[in-house]
Amino acid sequence: MAILQKVEISFDGGQTWDTCQLTSSSEKYAWVCWNYKWEALKKGEYTILSKATDSKGNVQPLEPMWNRKGYGYNAIDRIKVKIE
């Protein structure tokens, strides 16, 4: 069984990645919490990407693979934030 090893975050569309801090244990079938301290230097809209890597070296793909009803979605997560 693979265990979550690291979470990385990107603010430039995936060109560069920073490592996040894991804040909970990686127990079997458990959620793993993580955090990253980010200070936005200017106002504007940002797209933040996050990806995980497991103990077997598997990394979330940039784009999701098609699967019926989307239950198997495992792509890099993207969120948009607006700093005012």
C-alpha positions as CSV (number, residue, x, y, z in Angstrom):
1,M,0.0,0.0,0.0
2,A,1.3,3.5,-0.9
3,I,1.4,6.2,1.7
4,L,1.4,9.9,1.0
5,Q,4.9,11.2,1.0
6,K,4.6,14.9,0.0
7,V,2.3,17.6,-1.2
8,E,3.6,20.4,-3.4
9,I,2.0,23.7,-4.4
10,S,2.5,26.0,-7.4
11,F,1.6,29.6,-8.2
12,D,2.9,29.7,-11.7
13,G,0.9,27.1,-13.6
14,G,3.1,24.2,-12.5
15,Q,6.4,25.6,-13.8
16,T,7.8,25.5,-10.2
17,W,6.7,23.7,-7.1
18,D,7.2,24.3,-3.4
19,T,6.9,21.5,-0.8
20,C,4.2,21.8,1.8
21,Q,4.3,20.7,5.4
22,L,2.4,17.5,6.3
23,T,0.7,18.1,9.6
24,S,-0.9,14.7,10.4
25,S,0.2,11.1,10.3
26,S,-0.3,9.0,7.2
27,E,-2.4,6.2,8.7
28,K,-4.1,3.7,6.4
29,Y,-7.3,5.1,4.8
30,A,-7.0,8.4,6.7
31,W,-7.0,12.0,5.5
32,V,-3.6,13.7,5.6
33,C,-3.6,17.4,6.5
34,W,-1.0,19.7,5.2
35,N,-0.3,23.5,5.1
36,Y,1.7,26.1,3.3
37,K,2.3,29.7,4.4
38,W,1.8,32.0,1.5
39,E,1.9,35.8,1.5
40,A,0.5,37.4,-1.6
41,L,2.7,40.3,-2.5
42,K,0.1,42.1,-4.5
43,K,-3.6,42.2,-5.2
44,G,-5.0,40.2,-8.0
45,E,-6.3,36.8,-9.0
46,Y,-4.2,33.7,-8.6
47,T,-4.6,30.1,-9.6
48,I,-3.1,27.7,-7.0
49,L,-2.2,24.1,-8.0
50,S,-1.5,21.4,-5.5
51,K,-0.3,17.8,-6.1
52,A,0.6,14.8,-4.0
53,T,3.3,12.1,-4.4
54,D,3.0,8.7,-2.7
55,S,5.7,6.3,-1.3
56,K,5.7,4.4,-4.6
57,G,6.6,7.6,-6.6
58,N,3.1,8.0,-8.1
59,V,2.3,11.7,-8.7
60,Q,-1.1,13.1,-9.5
61,P,-1.4,13.9,-13.2
62,L,-1.8,17.4,-14.6
63,E,-5.0,16.5,-16.4
64,P,-7.6,13.9,-15.3
65,M,-8.2,10.7,-17.1
66,W,-11.8,10.2,-18.2
67,N,-13.8,7.8,-16.1
68,R,-17.5,7.1,-15.8
69,K,-19.3,9.6,-13.5
70,G,-15.9,11.1,-12.4
71,Y,-15.5,8.9,-9.3
72,G,-11.9,8.2,-10.1
73,Y,-10.8,11.8,-10.4
74,N,-7.2,12.1,-9.3
75,A,-5.7,15.1,-11.1
76,I,-3.8,18.0,-9.7
77,D,-6.2,20.3,-7.8
78,R,-6.7,23.9,-9.0
79,I,-8.3,26.7,-7.1
80,K,-8.7,30.3,-7.9
81,V,-8.4,33.0,-5.3
82,K,-8.8,36.8,-5.5
83,I,-6.7,39.0,-3.2
84,E,-8.2,42.4,-2.6
